[in-house]
Amino acid sequence: MTIHISPNPEKVAQDFASYFSEWVKDKPRAHLALSGGSTPKVLFRHWADQYSEKIDWEKIHFFWGDERCVPPDHEESNFRMANELLLKPLGIPEGHIHRIRGEAAPEAEAERYGQVLKQHLPARRNLPAFDIVLLGMGEDGHTASIFPNQMELLTESAPCAVATHPETGQQRITLTGPVLNNASEVVFLVTGPGKAEKVKEIIENGAHSLRYPAAHVAPKEGKLQWYLDEAAALSVGR
Ligand code: 6PG
């Protein structure tokens, strides 16, 4: 586990973008799973503003770690957010964008997206293998859409599953634990003071850390990185 601490969310985005730019340079093709929510917006804007010419975006295929079961033009759609801030500005070809269809029947879409992953990604240990999975973490320690009251999704054999947000009841499609941990690299981007206590608990393997889904995400044979701002890393190491 490698921890990167930057002064603020903009610098987190800059630091990860710089890492990613080096990482992708020697890759003929890359399969990237995007996280949702608000944290990645800073990164997507930064990529679109500063890296349109610095990265050969043609070789990258975009997937998602999870999606809300809403239409693609809905304000809560993770696809819509990425499309507006990153994919459209960079002119990513449609054939490289593999969105989860939030408008579809959830169970059928979880099945379909699992097939999409098997079709496009190389297999490792009989599971689709991403090159990089970007993840966020909620203040309750959830990641992707694996929530603390649905820990069984961490060991679910299917690559994708239907989840339910514990407060809103909103249905989600999420990658499951084994696929997340089958990636070559997992990168958590976590900012803000509201997450500091869980970040510390997880990074320092605290007594309660295993209550939080994010604590169970670590590639079996790969690299785990946390990119944090100072507010989220407030108590780490103290
Ligand atoms: C989602 C995300 C989710 C997110 C965390 C953090 O669909 O909401 O995939 O896992 O990463 O909830 O969200 P914020 O970045 O908005 O704090």
Boltz pocket constraint, residues with backbone or C-beta under 6 A from the ligand:
constraints:
  - pocket:
      binder: B
      contacts: [[A, 35], [A, 36], [A, 37], [A, 38], [A, 39], [A, 40], [A, 65], [A, 66], [A, 67], [A, 68], [A, 78], [A, 135], [A, 136], [A, 137], [A, 138], [A, 139], [A, 142], [A, 143], [A, 144], [A, 145], [A, 189], [A, 191]]
      max_distance: 6.0
